[in-house]
Amino acid sequence: KETAHYLTWRDTVTPMMAEPRTARRYANRFPDDAGW
C-alpha cells in the first residue's frame, strides 16, 4: 500500500466510492497457519 501505483489508484477512486473503504481482518480456521 506504499507503492506509487497504489497511492494513485487510491486517490483516483476515493471520490467514486459510495462510502469510505474499510479493512477487515480474518483468521483462518482450517488449515492452521502451518498448513498454508
C-alpha positions in Angstrom: 0.0 0.0 0.0 3.0 2.2 -0.2 3.7 2.0 -4.0 3.1 4.9 -6.3 0.6 2.8 -8.3 -1.5 2.0 -5.2 -1.5 5.6 -4.0 -2.5 6.9 -7.4 -5.3 4.3 -7.6 -6.5 5.1 -4.0 -6.6 8.8 -4.7 -8.3 8.3 -8.0 -11.1 6.1 -6.8 -11.9 7.8 -3.5 -14.4 10.2 -4.9 -16.2 7.3 -6.7 -16.8 5.3 -3.5 -20.3 5.3 -2.0 -18.7 5.1 1.4 -15.2 5.2 2.8 -13.2 2.0 2.3 -12.7 -0.3 5.3 -10.5 -3.2 6.1 -11.4 -6.5 7.7 -9.0 -8.9 9.3 -9.8 -12.6 9.2 -8.3 -15.6 11.0 -8.2 -18.9 9.1 -9.6 -21.9 10.9 -8.6 -24.7 8.6 -5.9 -25.4 7.7 -4.0 -23.8 10.5 -1.2 -21.4 9.7 1.3 -24.2 9.3 -0.9 -25.7 6.6 -0.5 -22.7 4.4 
